[in-house]
């Protein structure tokens, strides 16, 4: 969700929360329920009776469990691919070089094109290993940036929402509409 769209959403939602119009706020969030922030806000509205501290704790757990953990798992697989691609390429390189030296070590006259073939396979294996690691490195960097932006956006939005439930600043009645 773009920063501007989130700002517009919150500018419309926060007055409803401050006024205790929880049903209207819920309807607004349900219309955007595929987004992380509105889903979290729905949870806050549904559990508003547990108080500010309880809500803060619950939101933190939900963000970690439902938002960040799946992203971190996917990023872990990308990191594993980055690390294993070159290793598999190196393994193929070593096997091909063993085959090339095996031909030379027989003591027989070996045609240069036979050695060149084994060495070319070794180089292809190296290239394929690098060809997996390089684009996946860019993918991982992009995923890291996007996950940080997501966390910052959701965190910022939830800070504003939770402030509506802070007892000292706003006297939102948990039992209001």
C-alpha positions as CSV (number, residue, x, y, z in Angstrom):
1,X,0.0,0.0,0.0
2,X,1.4,3.3,-0.9
3,X,2.3,5.8,1.8
4,X,-0.2,8.3,0.5
5,X,-3.1,5.8,0.3
6,X,-2.3,4.7,3.9
7,X,-2.3,8.3,5.0
8,X,-5.7,8.9,3.4
9,X,-7.1,5.7,4.9
10,X,-5.9,6.7,8.4
11,X,-7.1,10.3,8.1
12,X,-10.6,8.9,7.4
13,X,-10.4,6.1,10.0
14,X,-8.8,7.8,13.1
15,X,-11.7,10.3,13.7
16,X,-14.1,7.3,13.7
17,X,-12.0,5.4,16.2
18,X,-11.6,8.5,18.4
19,X,-15.3,9.1,18.4
20,X,-15.9,5.4,19.3
21,X,-17.6,4.7,16.0
22,X,-16.2,1.2,15.9
23,X,-18.8,-0.3,13.6
24,X,-18.1,2.3,10.9
25,X,-14.4,1.8,11.4
26,X,-14.8,-1.9,11.1
27,X,-16.7,-1.6,7.8
28,X,-14.0,0.7,6.5
29,X,-11.4,-1.9,7.3
30,X,-13.4,-4.8,5.9
31,X,-13.5,-3.1,2.6
32,X,-9.7,-3.2,2.5
33,X,-9.3,-6.5,4.4
34,X,-6.7,-7.9,1.9
35,X,-4.2,-5.4,3.3
36,X,-2.2,-6.0,6.5
37,X,-3.0,-2.7,8.3
38,X,-6.8,-2.9,8.0
39,X,-6.7,-6.6,9.1
40,X,-4.7,-5.6,12.2
41,X,-7.0,-2.7,12.9
42,X,-10.0,-5.1,12.8
43,X,-8.3,-7.2,15.4
44,X,-7.7,-4.2,17.6
45,X,-11.3,-3.1,17.3
46,X,-12.6,-6.6,18.1
47,X,-10.3,-6.9,21.1
48,X,-10.5,-3.3,22.3
49,X,-11.7,-4.3,25.7
50,X,-8.3,-5.8,26.7
51,X,-6.9,-2.3,27.0
52,X,-4.0,-0.4,25.5
53,X,-1.2,-2.5,26.8
54,X,-2.9,-5.7,25.9
55,X,-3.6,-4.4,22.4
56,X,0.0,-3.3,21.9
57,X,1.3,-6.7,22.9
58,X,-1.2,-8.5,20.7
59,X,-0.4,-6.3,17.7
60,X,3.3,-6.9,18.1
61,X,2.8,-10.7,18.2
62,X,0.5,-10.6,15.2
63,X,2.9,-8.5,13.2
64,X,5.7,-10.9,14.0
65,X,3.7,-14.1,13.5
66,X,1.4,-13.3,10.6
67,X,3.4,-10.7,8.7
68,X,7.1,-11.0,9.3
69,X,7.5,-14.7,9.9
70,X,6.2,-15.8,6.5
71,X,8.4,-13.1,4.8
72,X,11.4,-14.2,6.7
73,X,10.8,-17.8,5.8
74,X,10.7,-17.0,2.1
75,X,13.8,-14.8,2.3
76,X,15.5,-17.7,4.0
77,X,14.8,-19.9,1.0
78,X,16.2,-17.2,-1.3
79,X,19.3,-17.0,0.8
80,X,19.7,-20.7,0.7
81,X,19.5,-20.7,-3.1
82,X,22.1,-17.9,-3.2
83,X,24.5,-20.0,-1.1
84,X,23.8,-23.4,-2.7
85,X,23.8,-22.4,-6.4
86,X,27.5,-21.6,-6.5
87,X,28.3,-24.7,-4.4
88,X,26.5,-26.9,-6.8
89,X,28.3,-25.2,-9.7
90,X,31.6,-25.8,-8.0
91,X,30.7,-29.4,-7.4
92,X,30.0,-29.8,-11.2
93,X,33.3,-28.0,-11.9
94,X,35.3,-30.3,-9.7
95,X,33.7,-33.4,-11.2
96,X,34.4,-32.2,-14.8
97,X,38.0,-31.3,-14.0
98,X,38.5,-34.7,-12.4
99,X,37.2,-36.3,-15.6
100,X,39.6,-34.1,-17.7
101,X,42.6,-35.0,-15.5
102,X,41.5,-38.6,-15.6
103,X,41.8,-38.6,-19.3
104,X,45.3,-37.1,-19.2
105,X,46.4,-39.5,-16.4
106,X,45.7,-42.6,-18.5
107,X,49.1,-42.2,-20.2
108,X,47.5,-42.5,-23.6
109,X,47.6,-39.8,-26.2
110,X,44.4,-37.8,-25.6
111,X,42.9,-35.5,-28.3
112,X,42.9,-31.9,-27.2
113,X,39.2,-31.6,-28.1
114,X,38.4,-34.3,-25.5
115,X,40.1,-32.3,-22.7
116,X,38.5,-29.1,-24.0
117,X,35.1,-30.7,-23.8
118,X,35.5,-31.7,-20.1
119,X,36.9,-28.2,-19.2
120,X,34.1,-26.5,-21.0
121,X,31.6,-28.5,-19.0
122,X,33.5,-27.5,-15.8
123,X,33.2,-23.8,-16.9
124,X,29.5,-24.2,-17.7
125,X,28.9,-25.6,-14.2
126,X,30.7,-22.6,-12.7
127,X,28.7,-20.2,-14.8
128,X,25.4,-21.8,-13.9
129,X,26.2,-21.6,-10.2
130,X,26.9,-17.9,-10.5
131,X,23.9,-17.4,-12.7
132,X,21.6,-18.6,-9.9
133,X,23.4,-16.6,-7.2
134,X,23.6,-13.2,-8.9
135,X,19.9,-12.6,-9.7
136,X,18.8,-14.1,-6.4
137,X,21.1,-11.7,-4.6
138,X,19.2,-8.8,-6.2
139,X,15.9,-10.5,-5.3
140,X,16.9,-10.9,-1.7
141,X,18.0,-7.3,-1.5
142,X,14.7,-6.2,-3.0
143,X,12.7,-8.4,-0.5
144,X,14.7,-7.0,2.4
145,X,13.9,-3.4,1.4
146,X,10.2,-4.2,0.8
147,X,9.8,-6.0,4.1
148,X,11.4,-3.1,6.0
149,X,9.1,-0.7,4.2
150,X,6.1,-2.9,5.0
151,X,7.1,-3.1,8.7
152,X,7.7,0.6,8.9
153,X,4.3,1.4,7.3
154,X,2.3,-1.0,9.4
155,X,4.2,0.0,12.5
156,X,3.5,3.7,11.9
157,X,-0.1,3.1,11.1
158,X,-0.6,0.9,14.2
159,X,1.0,3.5,16.4
160,X,-1.6,6.0,15.2
161,X,-4.4,3.5,15.7
162,X,-3.3,2.4,19.1
163,X,-3.0,6.0,20.3
164,X,-6.8,6.1,20.0
165,X,-7.0,3.4,22.7
166,X,-4.5,5.0,25.1
167,X,-6.4,5.9,28.3
168,X,-4.6,9.0,29.2
169,X,-4.8,10.8,25.8
170,X,-8.3,9.7,24.6
171,X,-11.1,8.5,26.7
172,X,-12.5,6.1,24.1
173,X,-15.1,4.0,25.7
174,X,-14.6,0.4,24.8
175,X,-18.3,-0.2,24.8
176,X,-19.2,2.6,22.4
177,X,-21.1,2.0,19.3
